Amino acid sequence: MRAVWMRKSILFKVFLILLGISMPLWLGVEEVGLYRLMGELRVDPDGNTLMLAAFVLVMLNTIRALPHYLGALLLGDELGYRFHKPWLKVIIPVFIIPAVYLSINSYSPLNYHFGGPALLLLLSILLLHILGKGRLRPILKSFVLVQILFGIQWLDTVTLLSAYGFGGGPISSELKSIAINIDYGFTLSLYSLMLCSIFVVNAVVLAVYLTVSEQKWKISRDLDIVRGEVIASRSGREVLHLVHDLKTPLALIEGLNSLIELKTKDKEIKEYTENISESITSTSNMVSEILYQEKKNWCSLKRLIEYIRANKIDDHAITFTFELEADEQLELFINKIRITRAVVNLIDNACDAVSETNNPTVIIRTALIDNELWLGVLDNGKGISKKDLKKIYQPGFSTKSHPGVGLTFVNNVIEVHQARMKIENRQGNGTAFWMIFPEEVLRYEYTDH
């Protein structure tokens, strides 16, 4: 719980709320010139001065209310998301906003009136959450709320709404009283209602448009992910059929090789047949690893690195370096094909990361630390932003222009092998992805496990 509250994003929202409480201390009627305008109206009531004073009053109320309304909206949104409790998105603003008014009235000589506009704004926050249904990002909700806030504040200057809890503050009440005395009450009300309608309607239209746009973007992204999975699945099935068909010629070759071995007495030919038999066994194991994901065999680190070299190290624009500190005779109980694909995936990502870097370098490194094998891919790219670092395991997330599988596949392969992933991100100086294999899946060649 403490870790959640100490997050910078949450502290920022709390800061906005505290800023809203302190606003009247340094932003009052004198600072914006409203005190002078009200003085002119008392001495010489005038329609133009009245309308200007109304505009300044609404702007002042909007600016002073914006931090705590925005902070309450965003805080509720984030806590509701983090704790998976959507009702917090509504409950937190409902409790925080009245508490802000009470806090201000505890020290301010002006009576901050918690009336109609405040209730309408709370209702607007509720409607934003219902309309968005998780499809509208907090930043977009904030943009909509600013327009609603400015529009609703104009209701404080509508003379007909005074009896319903609008404009109960001392300045609003005096402004409307002056308007009525100079027969400007209807004009002020009409002007205020018109501006309120323009901003509220615009906010509603914008909210609907943004919600639909967000939904269309998410649907498009999901379709791209599904399309990619379908293509991969279809390609995968075709590959499996082809690989399965390899079993037949392998069995035939193995049979013929055995017949040659039985019929010949030539030692040199027998050596050839033994080499052929070993190659057939190796190829058969590889086919089994492709066909059956759970299929694992003991594989030396030397052989795994050689297989990785053969599968990927072919980009002449990038310098590939091998720093192999672990004993190459160490064996791993793995599905060599899937581990190789996972490492190649990491190398592909590293190559993308260094594509715009001077002297692009990708390092494949091994090390034995505390009886665990560390197999890593390091690059000297720009690193991963904190925002992207939180999403890299999500299916479909990609920093490229097309949807990708991110590290989802790599993570799945690692979990099946009882290993774990460690990321060392040096933003601006590159990234290191480590696959860490526990002692239980390691042994030294030609020894018992």
Buried (B, 14 or more C-beta within 10 A) or exposed (E): EEEEEEEEEBEEBEEBBBBBBBBBEEEBBEEBEBEEBBEBBEEEBBEEBBBBBBBBBBBBBBBBBBBBBBBBBBBBBBBBBEEEEBEBBBBBBBEBBBBBBEBBBEEBEEEBBBBBBBBBBBEBBBBBBEBBEEBBEBEBBBBBBBBBBBBBBBBBBBBEBBEEBBBBBEBBBBBBEBBEEBEBBEBBBEBBBEBBEBBBEBBBEBBEEBBEEBBEEEEEEEEBBEEBBEEEEEEEEEEEEEBEEBEEEBEEBBEEBBEBBEEEEEEEEEEBBEEBBEEBEEBBBBBBBBBEEEBBBBBBBBBBBEBBEEBBBEBEEBEBEEEBEBBBEBBBBBBBBBBBBBBBBBBBBBBBBBEEBEEBBBBBBBBBEEEBBBBBBBBBBBBBEEEBBEBBEEBBBBBEEEBBBBBBBBBBBBEBBEBBBEEEBBEEEBBBBBBBBBEEBBBEBEEEE
